[in-house]
Amino acid sequence: MKFRAGDLEFNATVAESSQTTSPRAMTIQFRAQKTTMHAQAVEAAEQRRSGGLFSVDEGLPESEWRVRESTFSYVGTEPWGINHHVWRIEEVERLACERLMLGSLSLEPYEYLEKVSDTGIVRLAARAATSQSQLDALSRLSGPIEVTRVGISNTPRRMLLDGYVWGPSPSGLAAALACEDVHEPRVTLDATHTPPDDALDDLLTVLRAKNLLDEENLADLRERIRQRRHAAHRVEDVNAWSL
């Protein structure tokens, strides 16, 4: 089978395949004859843990895979040996979110993922083409918002915008974002989920309450802070990594 991971393309043999389970999984193996290809393969295995590996055999529909496990070994003696790679891969099943509504902001994702935790908390990530006005609206979102995943469920969920980046893509301006259900703070072995720090906004509110800022200056400061934060979210290529 032929695979593509970014600029890396290679032919691999299937050592083991589970076609009856969902999602499909298989073990593939291939050789990296040159040092540059070996380095690309090691990097690709790390970067494709969430997806971005594609099988591209002619006559078959293109499928996306994630690398679950990867190993390699050097076979032979230097400088005539060769690096042998073994990857355990799993097919990525993309959800069809036709439109993502973030409050009054409507986006049409060209890439969408979501997962549900053991406690029922939904976390989503999406990439979508945007206009300048949509980016402006995105940068103004704060606090809990109603999020509707049209095509998956028409029931809005109360979520927080966990973060976003924006920048150029092959088709123009685009943004990548993540949202998570509003929930009580949790501390686990895997991660710590605590409320965001709003100290700066609290400071501005106190200054206004003490009449050290008038309404016009307060609005101006908040706008300048928003623009500075928005500019810091710019990336060179919105499609440069897997969601």
N, C-alpha and C positions, 0 to 999 in steps of 0.2 A: 504494500500500500504506500501511497505517496502522501506526505504530510507537509504542512507549512506552518511555521511559527515566526511571524514577522518576516525578516529577510532570510531566515533559515528554511531551506527546503531539503527534504531527504526522503529516501525510500527505506521502508522498514518492513520486516517480516513479523507476522502475528504469531507469538509463541503460545498465547492462551486467550480465549475469548468467551465472554458470558453474554450471549445474544438473547437469552430468554428473560433476563432480569431487566428492571427499569430503575435507574438508567443503565444503558449498556456499558460494559467495561471490557477492557482487553489489556494484555501485556504485549508490548511491541519491543523489538530490538533492532538496532542499526549500528553501523560502524562509522566512526568519524576518522577518516584517513589523514586529514590535515589538522595541525594544531589549532588553526583558526576555527575550523568547523567544530572541533571538540570544545573550545571555549564558548562558542555560540550555543552549543547544545546544553552545556552546563547552565548558562545564563537563562536560556529559554525554559528549561525545566523549573527553575525557581520562579520565573515571571509568569508561568502559565498554570499556577496552582488553582486559579479561579476560572480559567478558560482562556481562549485565544489560540488554541492549537486546532488546526483544521485538516481534515482528510480531504484530499482533492483529486482522487482517482477519476479518470475520464469515464463517463457512462454511469456514474453514481452521484447522487445528490451530495453536496458539500455538507459535512457534519462538523460540529464544534466539539472539542474535548478539553478536559482539564487534566493536568498531570498530578496524579495522587501520590505516586512514589517514583523515585528515580535513583538509579545506581549506574556506575560505570567502572570498568576495569581496563587495565592496559594489558593487552595480549601480545606476547612475543618479547623480543629484546630490542632495546634502542640501538640505532634509530630506525629499525625496520618493523617495529611493532605497530599496533593499531589500538585505538580506544574503542571499546565495545560498550554501548549504552543500552540499558534496559529501563523502559518506562512502563508504569502501570497507569493507564489512562481511563477516564470515565466520561461518557457523553454528557454534554451540557444541554439541558432542556430549558430553553428560553421561554419565559412567560410572555404572552401577547398582550402587552399594555398598549392600547391604541392611543390613549390620551391620559396625561397625568395632570390632575388639577391640584394646584397648591393654593388654596384660597381662591382668589379670582384669577390667578395666573394659570394659563393653559399651555402645556407643552406636549409635543408629540415625540416620544422617545424612539430613537432608532436602536437603542440597546437598553435592556431592562432586566434587573435581577431582584429577587426578594427572598428572604428566608424567615422562618418562624422559629422562635426559640422554644425550649421545652415548656416555658411558662406562657406561651401564646403571644409573645411580643413580636410584632412584624417590623423588620428592617428592610428597606429597599434602597437600591442604587440605580441610577438612570443616566443616560447620555441623550441629549436632545439638541437639535439645531435651534438657535435662538436669534431674535432680533435684538438691536440695542435697547429698545424699550422693554423687552422681556427680561434682559439682563438687569436693567435698572429696577424692575419690579422684584426680581429675585433677590437683589441685594438689600431690599427693604423688608424682607420677611423676617419676623422675629416672634418668639414665643410660640405657644401652641397654635397650629393651623389645621384646617380641615383639608385632608388629602383624599382625593378620589382616584382610584386606579381603574379608569374606564376600560372595559374589556376583560377585567378580572373580577371586579366587584363595583357596583354602583353605590355602595354604602360608604360614606365618608369615614375616615379614621382620624382621630385627633393625634397629630404627630408633631414632632419637632424637626426642623431643618438642621441636620447634624453637621452639615458643611457643604460647600460647593466650590468648584473652580470653573474658570471660563477661559476661552481663548480660541485661536483658529483651529479649523478642521478642514479636510479636503473640500467640504461643501460650504464653507463659510464659518461664521461665528457659531460656537456651540458651548454647552455647559455640561458638566458632570456633577451630580449631586447625590446626597444620601439623606434619608429621613428615617426616623424611628418613632414607634409608638410612644406617647407620653406614658411614663410609668414611674413608680417610686424608685429612689436610688437603690442600687444593689452593689455589693462588693463580693466578687467571686475570685476563684483562682485564675480564671481567664482574663478578667477585666474588672475595672472599677467604673461604675456608671453613677456619676454624681451630677447635680445641676450645674449649668454654666455659671461662671463668675460674672456678675453684672455690676462690679464695683464702680466702673467708670460712669455708667449711666446713673448709678446711685449718687455719685459725687456731683454730677451735673444737676440732679434733682435737688440736692441739699443747697448747692450754690444759688439755685433759683429761689428756693424757699427763703433764703436769707437775703434776698434781693441783691445779691452780688452779680447776678446776670439778669438782664431783662429778656422778654420772650423772643425778641428778634435775635439777640446774641446767642441765646440758648439754641434756637433753631439753626442758626448758622454753624455753631460748633458741632451739633449732631450731624448736619449734612456733610461737613468736612471730614468728620470721623468716618461716616459711612463710605464716602468716596475713597478715603485712604485704605480702609479695610477691603473694599471691593477691588481696588487696584492690586492689592497684595494677593488676591486670589487668582490672578492671571497666570496661565501656564503657556508654554510654547506650542504644545500639541495636546488637545483634549483627548485624543484617541491613543495616547502613547502607552497606556497600561490597561490591564484587565480590571474590570469592576469587581 
